[in-house]
Each structure stands twice: as structure tokens, then as C-alpha cells.
Amino acid sequence: MELATRLFGLARSGETEALAAYVDAGVPVNLANDKGDTLLMLAAYHGHPATVRALLERGAEPDRPNDRHQTPLAGVVFKGEDEVMEALLAAGADPRAGSPSAVDTAAIFGKHDLLARFGAA
């Protein structure tokens, strides 16, 4: 339990090298906490593009939702993390996945540029 807490903290704080070393040593790249938030979700939501890219390069699922059906992409649309959003999209994240989806989130907050980016305008 202590190790898991440390890993989720590394994802939240964007400690890319340390987190990547744990994953490279065998920690599941899609490890999730009690709310279903994966390491990728936490790194994305807290705005750490390098950590997001490192996790994606190691096989993290870009569209894996948490227990509330939110995806990392929808979270970064809400937070306005453009560099993280681009990393997720480059890895194949689907703007229509989850509930609310990234498309839904962009519409709710009037982010018309993102709706156009997602092909939903």
C-alpha cells in the first residue's frame, strides 16, 4: 500500500524518471487507485506532459476511464493542459470516449477551438 501511494504521488508531481523506472521494473503501467484513476490520469490531470509521454510510451491506455467514466483527455480539456492534450491525441486518445467525453467537456466550457480540433464543430 505504501508503494502504491508513492507511485500515485510520483504521477501527481510529475517525477517522470522515478515513475518510469518503477514501470520499467514491473509496476503495471495502468495501475489505478481506489477511484480508478490510473497513473496516466493523475499525471495528465496535474499537467505533466513528460510523464504522460513516458507512460504512453510504456503502454498506458490513453482512453482508460476512471470509476466516474472520465478519461484523461476529458480531464485535460477541463484543466486546459494543451501539451498534455496533444500527447494524448498523438497516442490515439478518442475525444468521444468517456462520459462526459472531451468533446462534451469542450462544449460545456465553450472551447470552440477544441471542438474544431476534435472534428465536432
N, C-alpha and C positions, 0 to 999 in steps of 0.2 A: 504494500500500500504506500509505503514511504517513497519507493522508487517511482511509482505511477504519479504521485503528487509532484515529485521533482520533474518528471518528464513534461507534465502539463504546464508547469511553471516555465520550463525552458521554451516551450512553444509560445506561451503568452508573452515572454520577454524577448523573443527573437534571438535566442542564443543558438544560432544555426549550427556552428561546428560541433558543439556538445551534443545537441539533439541528433544531428546526422550520425555522429559516432555511435550513439546508442542504437539507432535504427540499423546501422551497418553491422552492429554486434548482435543483432537478432531481435530487438524490440519490434513488435508489429507496427508497421508504418501507419496502419489505420486504427491504432489503439484509441479507444474512446472512453470518456469519463462517465459518471453516473447519469449525465444528462444527454449522452450520446454525442457529445462534442468531441470530434477527433483532434489529433494533433494539428492537422491541416486547418480545421475550422478555427481553432484557437489562434494559430499563427496568422491566418488570414484576417480574422476579425480585429486583431490587435495591430494590424498594419505592418507585417514583416515580410516584404517580398522575397528577400533572400532565403528565408526559412521556408516560405511557401514553395519556392522553386526547388529547394533541396528535397523537400518531402515529395513533391510531384515527381522529381527525377527518380525517386526510390519507390515509386509505385502507389503513392497515395491516391485514393479515389476522389477526383475533383467534385463529383456530384453527390457524394455520400451525405445524406441528411442526418440531422440530429433527431432527438426524440420529439421535437416540435415541428419536424418536417422542413426545417430550414437548411439550405445548402450554404457552403462557404461563399459562393458567388452572390447570393442574395444578401448575405451579411456585409460584404464589402461594398455593395451598391448603397446600402443603408449608411455605412460609415464613410463613404467617399474615398475609398482606397484604390485609386486608379492603377497604380503599378501592380498591386496585388490582383486586381481585376484582370489586367492584361495577361498576367502569368497563368491565371486560372483558365481564361479563354484559350490561350495558346496550348494548354494541356487538354482541351476538349470539353471544358465545362459547358453545360447546357443552360442557357439563360431561362429556359422554360421549366427546368426541374425544380422540385420543391414546392412548398406552399407556406407563405407566398413565395413565388419564384422571383428571380432577379428582374424579370420583365414586370411582374406585379409591383415589386418594390419601386422600380424606376417610375412607374405610372403613379403610384401613391404619392411620391415625393416630387412629381413634376419634372423629372430628369429626362427631358425630351431628347437630349443628345445621346443618352444611353439607350433610350427606346429605339432610336435610329441605328445605333451601333448593333443592337440585338436584332435588327430587322423587324421590329414590332411597331414602327411609327407609321 
